[in-house]
Amino acid sequence: MNWEQLPNGKWRPQKKPIAPGKIDPDSPDYERRVRAGLKKKWVYCEDCKAKYNLADPCIHHLTDSPRDRKKYEIYKKARKEKAMSVETTRQGRL
């Protein structure tokens, strides 16, 4: 770690230079700024035939993050319940 001396004689960790237009990963509002940037990027999904933004992707384009894995598990559970209800209605009609 590099240190820099302040004009009053105290020392502090040296700040890394951040390029213009980039987000400092050490900033406290880093996640908020990244998510705001992802909300501006729209992509078309061929499976859904719809557009989605990168902050809230469709079910076919989820990441491996814990939040997205939980979203996928909820989707699978709902799909399974729907399939079970369709099966039971078919059996009742026979």
Phi, psi and omega in degrees: 000133179265145181240150175234145180268132179277163180300333180276004176097351180278164180244148175214159177299140182288134180281142177279140176289134179251130180294149178299137181087355179261163181252132179287119181293342179273357181288143180294335180258027182300309183297319180297317181290323178293315180296324177296322177292323180291331179291341181273346183261119182250140182227149179262132179259123179290327181290316181275340187059041181211165177265149176218156176261159186289341177285332180225078186288161176288172186295336181278345185237033180287153178271184179267013181291154179302323179297317181287327176296321178295319178298320180292321178297320177296319178297314180297319180296315179296321179294321179294317179296322179294318179295321179294320181291326177292320179297316182292325178290327177293321181292326181291333182279341182290000000 
